[in-house]
Amino acid sequence: MALSNEQNVDCPTFKLLIVGDGGSGKTTFLKRHLTGEFEQNHEPTVGVEVYPLDFFTNRGKIRFECWDTAGQEKYSGLKDAYYIHGQCAIIMFDVTARNTYMNVDTWYRDLRRVCKNIPIVLCGNKVDVPSRQIKPKHVSFHRKKGLQYYEMSTKSNCNFEKPFLYLARRLAGDAKLSFVESPALAPTEAHIDDIDVDCLQLLGMKLNLKCFIMRKIEAELVEAGTQPLPDDEDIV
């Protein structure tokens, strides 16, 4: 489905399903995009919540209506009704919790059963946590199923826009589609004299650390991609 250029349409809108075990960070991920804030604690999602997220691209604005489904098993009977008419999906697991990755196949099969051949992205969240249990070499599900995979951190913003960009490109049929800055509501003024030099130095250190972490993750993923596929998804 291509992005529409019709003038009478406000913007192309797509139903995006975000699924995965409870506690994998789905709601925090969406709220980070919606408000820019990182929530340390929140109540588990009950049933489903819908978050409209707008992105500005080089082809105009698009909207993902993000259906955040409960990951708790007791709500599993409602999943099929929420999945109907889904156009794309994100399956999220927590790299610090083995069981969330082991359950990815169940979420994948449910999506395919209801939504057939929609584009799906697999995301390993919380890579900022030092004590991660699932290393890149353990993740092979996406290679078996032909899915796009991203390691990300909602807390540090590492790769947190890439799932949306990948899905937008797939839905548009345009590999060159890119996100751009949203139109400014009003010009802003900034004076270097008003900026704390120490804060700038601290920001630079954080950016350098983030770049180092991202390069390390990318190198580990490349190395993992060269390894033979295992016969099963057991994690040592």
C-alpha positions as a Markdown table, in Angstrom:
| # | Residue | x | y | z |
|---|---|---|---|---|
| 1 | Met | 0.0 | 0.0 | 0.0 |
| 2 | Ala | 1.6 | 3.2 | -1.2 |
| 3 | Leu | 1.4 | 6.6 | 0.6 |
| 4 | Ser | -1.4 | 8.6 | -0.8 |
| 5 | Asn | -0.8 | 12.0 | -2.5 |
| 6 | Glu | -4.5 | 12.9 | -2.7 |
| 7 | Gln | -5.2 | 16.4 | -1.5 |
| 8 | Asn | -8.4 | 15.5 | 0.2 |
| 9 | Val | -6.7 | 13.1 | 2.6 |
| 10 | Asp | -5.2 | 14.7 | 5.8 |
| 11 | Cys | -2.5 | 12.1 | 5.8 |
| 12 | Pro | -2.1 | 8.4 | 5.2 |
| 13 | Thr | -2.9 | 6.4 | 8.3 |
| 14 | Phe | -1.9 | 2.8 | 9.1 |
| 15 | Lys | -2.9 | 0.5 | 11.8 |
| 16 | Leu | 0.2 | -0.7 | 13.6 |
| 17 | Leu | 0.0 | -3.6 | 16.1 |
| 18 | Ile | 2.7 | -3.7 | 18.8 |
| 19 | Val | 2.8 | -7.0 | 20.7 |
| 20 | Gly | 5.0 | -8.9 | 23.1 |
| 21 | Asp | 5.1 | -10.1 | 26.6 |
| 22 | Gly | 4.2 | -7.8 | 29.5 |
| 23 | Gly | 7.1 | -5.7 | 30.8 |
| 24 | Ser | 9.0 | -5.7 | 27.5 |
| 25 | Gly | 8.6 | -1.9 | 27.2 |
| 26 | Lys | 5.9 | -1.5 | 24.6 |
| 27 | Thr | 3.9 | 1.2 | 26.3 |
| 28 | Thr | 7.0 | 3.1 | 27.4 |
| 29 | Phe | 8.3 | 2.9 | 23.8 |
| 30 | Leu | 5.1 | 4.5 | 22.4 |
| 31 | Lys | 4.9 | 7.2 | 25.1 |
| 32 | Arg | 8.5 | 8.1 | 24.5 |
| 33 | His | 7.6 | 8.9 | 20.9 |
| 34 | Leu | 4.3 | 10.6 | 22.0 |
| 35 | Thr | 5.6 | 12.9 | 24.7 |
| 36 | Gly | 9.4 | 12.6 | 24.6 |
| 37 | Glu | 9.5 | 11.5 | 28.2 |
| 38 | Phe | 10.8 | 8.2 | 29.6 |
| 39 | Glu | 8.4 | 6.7 | 32.2 |
| 40 | Gln | 10.2 | 4.6 | 34.8 |
| 41 | Asn | 7.0 | 3.0 | 36.1 |
| 42 | His | 3.6 | 2.6 | 34.7 |
| 43 | Glu | 0.5 | 0.4 | 35.1 |
| 44 | Pro | 0.3 | -2.7 | 32.9 |
| 45 | Thr | -1.8 | -2.2 | 29.8 |
| 46 | Val | -5.3 | -3.7 | 30.2 |
| 47 | Gly | -6.9 | -4.9 | 26.9 |
| 48 | Val | -5.6 | -2.4 | 24.4 |
| 49 | Glu | -4.7 | 1.3 | 24.2 |
| 50 | Val | -4.4 | 3.2 | 20.9 |
| 51 | Tyr | -1.8 | 5.9 | 20.4 |
| 52 | Pro | -1.7 | 8.0 | 17.2 |
| 53 | Leu | 1.9 | 8.8 | 16.3 |
| 54 | Asp | 2.6 | 11.3 | 13.4 |
| 55 | Phe | 5.8 | 11.3 | 11.5 |
| 56 | Phe | 6.9 | 13.8 | 8.9 |
| 57 | Thr | 8.7 | 12.3 | 5.8 |
| 58 | Asn | 10.1 | 13.6 | 2.6 |
| 59 | Arg | 6.8 | 12.6 | 1.1 |
| 60 | Gly | 4.6 | 14.3 | 3.6 |
| 61 | Lys | 3.1 | 13.4 | 7.0 |
| 62 | Ile | 2.0 | 9.9 | 7.9 |
| 63 | Arg | 0.3 | 8.5 | 10.9 |
| 64 | Phe | 0.6 | 5.2 | 12.7 |
| 65 | Glu | -2.4 | 4.3 | 14.8 |
| 66 | Cys | -0.5 | 2.2 | 17.3 |
| 67 | Trp | -2.5 | -0.5 | 19.0 |
| 68 | Asp | -0.7 | -1.4 | 22.2 |
| 69 | Thr | -2.0 | -4.8 | 23.3 |
| 70 | Ala | -1.7 | -6.3 | 26.8 |
| 71 | Gly | 1.1 | -8.8 | 27.1 |
| 72 | Gln | -0.5 | -10.6 | 30.1 |
| 73 | Glu | -1.7 | -14.1 | 29.3 |
| 74 | Lys | -5.1 | -13.5 | 30.9 |
| 75 | Tyr | -5.9 | -11.1 | 28.1 |
| 76 | Ser | -4.8 | -13.4 | 25.3 |
| 77 | Gly | -8.3 | -14.3 | 24.3 |
| 78 | Leu | -8.9 | -10.8 | 23.1 |
| 79 | Lys | -5.9 | -10.6 | 20.7 |
| 80 | Asp | -7.6 | -11.7 | 17.5 |
| 81 | Ala | -10.3 | -9.0 | 17.7 |
| 82 | Tyr | -7.6 | -6.3 | 18.1 |
| 83 | Tyr | -5.5 | -7.7 | 15.2 |
| 84 | Ile | -8.2 | -7.5 | 12.5 |
| 85 | His | -7.3 | -5.0 | 9.8 |
| 86 | Gly | -3.7 | -4.6 | 11.1 |
| 87 | Gln | -1.4 | -3.3 | 8.4 |
| 88 | Cys | 2.0 | -3.7 | 10.1 |
| 89 | Ala | 3.4 | -4.8 | 13.4 |
| 90 | Ile | 6.2 | -4.7 | 15.9 |
| 91 | Ile | 7.0 | -7.7 | 18.1 |
| 92 | Met | 9.0 | -6.5 | 21.1 |
| 93 | Phe | 11.0 | -8.6 | 23.7 |
| 94 | Asp | 13.2 | -7.6 | 26.6 |
| 95 | Val | 16.8 | -8.6 | 26.2 |
| 96 | Thr | 17.1 | -8.8 | 30.0 |
| 97 | Ala | 14.4 | -11.5 | 30.2 |
| 98 | Arg | 14.9 | -14.8 | 28.4 |
| 99 | Asn | 11.2 | -15.8 | 28.5 |
| 100 | Thr | 10.1 | -12.8 | 26.5 |
| 101 | Tyr | 12.3 | -13.9 | 23.6 |
| 102 | Met | 11.1 | -17.5 | 23.9 |
| 103 | Asn | 7.5 | -16.3 | 23.4 |
| 104 | Val | 8.2 | -14.3 | 20.2 |
| 105 | Asp | 7.2 | -17.3 | 18.1 |
| 106 | Thr | 3.7 | -17.3 | 19.7 |
| 107 | Trp | 3.2 | -13.6 | 19.0 |
| 108 | Tyr | 4.4 | -14.1 | 15.4 |
| 109 | Arg | 2.1 | -17.0 | 14.7 |
| 110 | Asp | -0.9 | -15.1 | 16.1 |
| 111 | Leu | -0.1 | -12.1 | 13.9 |
| 112 | Arg | 0.4 | -14.3 | 10.7 |
| 113 | Arg | -2.8 | -16.2 | 11.4 |
| 114 | Val | -5.0 | -13.1 | 11.6 |
| 115 | Cys | -3.1 | -10.6 | 9.5 |
| 116 | Lys | -1.3 | -12.8 | 6.9 |
| 117 | Asn | 1.6 | -11.2 | 5.2 |
| 118 | Ile | 1.9 | -7.8 | 6.8 |
| 119 | Pro | 5.4 | -6.3 | 7.4 |
| 120 | Ile | 6.7 | -7.1 | 10.9 |
| 121 | Val | 9.7 | -5.8 | 12.8 |
| 122 | Leu | 11.3 | -7.7 | 15.7 |
| 123 | Cys | 12.7 | -5.4 | 18.4 |
| 124 | Gly | 15.0 | -6.4 | 21.3 |
| 125 | Asn | 14.5 | -3.6 | 23.9 |
| 126 | Lys | 16.5 | -2.4 | 26.9 |
| 127 | Val | 20.0 | -2.9 | 25.4 |
| 128 | Asp | 21.2 | -0.1 | 27.7 |
| 129 | Val | 21.0 | -2.5 | 30.7 |
| 130 | Pro | 24.5 | -4.0 | 31.3 |
| 131 | Ser | 23.1 | -7.3 | 32.6 |
| 132 | Arg | 21.3 | -8.3 | 29.5 |
| 133 | Gln | 20.6 | -12.1 | 29.2 |
| 134 | Ile | 20.0 | -12.3 | 25.4 |
| 135 | Lys | 23.1 | -11.4 | 23.3 |
| 136 | Pro | 22.9 | -10.8 | 19.6 |
| 137 | Lys | 24.3 | -14.2 | 18.9 |
| 138 | His | 21.3 | -15.7 | 20.6 |
| 139 | Val | 18.8 | -13.9 | 18.4 |
| 140 | Ser | 18.1 | -15.9 | 15.2 |
| 141 | Phe | 14.3 | -15.8 | 14.9 |
| 142 | His | 14.3 | -12.9 | 12.5 |
| 143 | Arg | 16.7 | -14.7 | 10.2 |
| 144 | Lys | 14.5 | -17.8 | 10.1 |
| 145 | Lys | 11.4 | -15.8 | 9.3 |
| 146 | Gly | 12.9 | -13.1 | 7.1 |
| 147 | Leu | 12.0 | -10.2 | 9.5 |
| 148 | Gln | 13.8 | -7.0 | 10.1 |
| 149 | Tyr | 15.5 | -6.9 | 13.5 |
| 150 | Tyr | 16.6 | -3.9 | 15.6 |
| 151 | Glu | 18.2 | -3.8 | 19.0 |
| 152 | Met | 17.0 | -0.7 | 20.8 |
| 153 | Ser | 16.7 | 1.2 | 24.0 |
| 154 | Thr | 13.7 | 3.4 | 24.8 |
| 155 | Lys | 15.6 | 4.9 | 27.7 |
| 156 | Ser | 18.6 | 6.1 | 25.7 |
| 157 | Asn | 16.7 | 6.6 | 22.4 |
| 158 | Cys | 19.0 | 4.0 | 20.7 |
| 159 | Asn | 17.5 | 3.0 | 17.4 |
| 160 | Phe | 14.0 | 3.9 | 18.7 |
| 161 | Glu | 12.8 | 5.5 | 15.4 |
| 162 | Lys | 14.1 | 2.7 | 13.1 |
| 163 | Pro | 11.2 | 0.3 | 13.4 |
| 164 | Phe | 8.8 | 3.1 | 12.3 |
| 165 | Leu | 11.0 | 4.1 | 9.4 |
| 166 | Tyr | 11.4 | 0.6 | 8.2 |
| 167 | Leu | 7.6 | 0.0 | 8.3 |
| 168 | Ala | 6.9 | 3.4 | 6.6 |
| 169 | Arg | 9.3 | 2.4 | 3.7 |
| 170 | Arg | 7.6 | -1.0 | 3.3 |
| 171 | Leu | 4.1 | 0.5 | 3.3 |
| 172 | Ala | 5.1 | 3.2 | 0.9 |
| 173 | Gly | 7.1 | 0.9 | -1.4 |
| 174 | Asp | 9.9 | 3.5 | -1.2 |
| 175 | Ala | 13.3 | 2.5 | 0.2 |
| 176 | Lys | 14.4 | 6.1 | 0.0 |
| 177 | Leu | 11.7 | 7.5 | 2.2 |
| 178 | Ser | 13.1 | 9.4 | 5.2 |
| 179 | Phe | 11.9 | 11.2 | 8.3 |
| 180 | Val | 12.4 | 14.9 | 8.3 |
| 181 | Glu | 12.0 | 17.6 | 11.0 |
| 182 | Ser | 8.4 | 18.6 | 11.7 |
| 183 | Pro | 7.4 | 22.1 | 10.6 |
| 184 | Ala | 8.4 | 24.7 | 13.2 |
| 185 | Leu | 5.5 | 26.5 | 14.9 |
| 186 | Ala | 7.5 | 29.6 | 15.5 |
| 187 | Pro | 11.1 | 30.7 | 15.1 |
| 188 | Thr | 13.2 | 30.2 | 18.3 |
| 189 | Glu | 16.2 | 32.3 | 19.5 |
| 190 | Ala | 19.2 | 30.9 | 21.2 |
| 191 | His | 22.2 | 32.7 | 22.6 |
| 192 | Ile | 25.4 | 30.8 | 23.3 |
| 193 | Asp | 26.0 | 33.0 | 26.4 |
| 194 | Asp | 22.9 | 31.5 | 28.0 |
| 195 | Ile | 24.2 | 27.9 | 27.7 |
| 196 | Asp | 26.2 | 26.3 | 30.4 |
| 197 | Val | 29.5 | 25.1 | 29.0 |
| 198 | Asp | 29.7 | 22.3 | 31.6 |
| 199 | Cys | 26.3 | 21.0 | 30.3 |
| 200 | Leu | 27.6 | 21.1 | 26.8 |
| 201 | Gln | 30.6 | 19.0 | 27.7 |
| 202 | Leu | 28.4 | 16.5 | 29.6 |
| 203 | Leu | 26.1 | 16.3 | 26.6 |
| 204 | Gly | 29.1 | 15.6 | 24.4 |
| 205 | Met | 30.2 | 12.8 | 26.7 |
| 206 | Lys | 26.8 | 11.2 | 26.6 |
| 207 | Leu | 26.6 | 11.4 | 22.8 |
| 208 | Asn | 30.0 | 9.8 | 22.5 |
| 209 | Leu | 29.0 | 7.0 | 24.8 |
| 210 | Lys | 25.8 | 6.5 | 22.8 |
| 211 | Cys | 27.7 | 6.3 | 19.6 |
| 212 | Phe | 30.1 | 3.8 | 21.1 |
| 213 | Ile | 27.2 | 1.6 | 22.3 |
| 214 | Met | 25.5 | 1.7 | 18.9 |
| 215 | Arg | 28.7 | 0.8 | 17.1 |
| 216 | Lys | 29.2 | -2.1 | 19.5 |
| 217 | Ile | 25.7 | -3.4 | 18.9 |
| 218 | Glu | 26.0 | -3.1 | 15.2 |
| 219 | Ala | 29.2 | -5.0 | 15.2 |
| 220 | Glu | 27.8 | -7.8 | 17.3 |
| 221 | Leu | 24.7 | -8.1 | 15.0 |
| 222 | Val | 26.9 | -8.3 | 11.9 |
| 223 | Glu | 29.0 | -11.1 | 13.6 |
| 224 | Ala | 25.8 | -12.9 | 14.7 |
| 225 | Gly | 24.5 | -12.8 | 11.2 |
| 226 | Thr | 27.5 | -14.8 | 9.9 |
| 227 | Gln | 26.8 | -17.7 | 12.2 |
| 228 | Pro | 24.9 | -20.8 | 11.1 |
| 229 | Leu | 21.2 | -20.8 | 12.1 |
| 230 | Pro | 20.5 | -23.1 | 15.1 |
| 231 | Asp | 17.9 | -25.9 | 14.9 |
| 232 | Asp | 15.8 | -24.3 | 17.6 |
| 233 | Glu | 15.5 | -21.2 | 19.7 |
| 234 | Asp | 17.1 | -22.5 | 22.9 |
| 235 | Ile | 19.3 | -19.9 | 24.6 |
| 236 | Val | 22.3 | -21.2 | 26.4 |
